């Protein structure tokens, strides 16, 4: 491991809370596809499986930010454990209901309960922020490391979920996802020394993080970027199936994630200068442009190459997105703010997947790549329209009584790699 990464993990507790976050984040990529595989294996009804997966995505999008808002107010340990118990209990009942063929409406009710799963990525990044609040360079490296971990989760998780549910027993994928969640949360919340100090009722109850105009810009762009991700995945599977190599679609998508992993690792070694808002705008534009070659591919090899290069823009853009969340959201609402970007991404994935599926059914997989192209264009439009709001960073509010007034932010921020003091936080799809 390169020295900047080795340095950040020398801090007391850093390895443990990051490892706990990795374990607890696995359901992010396992639960949805695991439920789809389980239900399709037991009932053979892909329509029902897809509807349950969409319901899970919407439930998570609705409840995730609210759980994180409570975390900002009362602390991780007090909120994450009961929320996780609800999600795990609902998962267990869902597996039982599917196996015993309970009425379909019970499956939808239970999958809503599964949506109470907390955003472990936001919780871990909040701990990094508290640890390296006055060290922008180290914080930038830590966020890059977490972005790489996100990609690893999205590579390994679906393989585990699908493999277990098809090769062992149908409920195995969601079952393991629930076990990962429970163990990860218990391990993370047992680490009290690195838990960020909650704002408390007096400072955490001043309203939603979405009051920030800058955060609304980031969430809107995240929806478009999520649509880009979700549609690309669906069309890639369909494209591989048309060529008679459906099983290779997972390999091609893993190459896409590999590109992001490499970019995230390298980005963490750098000390980017200049304004984070400008870097973010450039990143969104590069992501959109990288969708153009997908319209021209004719085989899986050329598709894999195109997706690898497309992946290079993902992690740096996600890291910078969270840097901007930190700059635009009051500290008392930080975890909620980071979760909102993930929620926007999840909603976008659901919308993009649905749109891509409809286009593929109507016009074929080759035409389907127009959907991520349009999603990328929408992300660029939103980024340009909101750029001015991201540049003008408001002074932080909701600080605890007795603390000093935060320094105003100029052109440098949490990820600029300079020596000025600041704060920072981050998250992706997470």
QUISUL-V724023 format. One line per field, one symbol per residue. phi: phi as a letter, one per 30 degrees, with the letter a starting at -180 (. if undefined). A space follows every 10 residues. Layout:
phi=???
This chain:
phi=.deddddddd deiddddddd dddddeeecc dddddededd ddcicddddd dddddddddd ddcedddddd dedcjdddcd dddddddddd dddddddddd hdeddddddd ddddddeddd dddddddddd dcecbeddde ddddddddde ddedddeddd dddddcccbe ddddddddde dddddddddd cddcdddddi ddcccdjddd dddddddddd ddeddddddd dddddddddd dddibedddd dddddedded eddddddddc bdcidedddd ddddddeddd ddeddcdbad dddddddedd ddddeedddd edddeddcce edcddddddd dddedddded dddddddddd ddbjdededd dddddddddd eddddceddd dcddddbidd djcdddddcc dcbdcdiccd dabaaaaccb
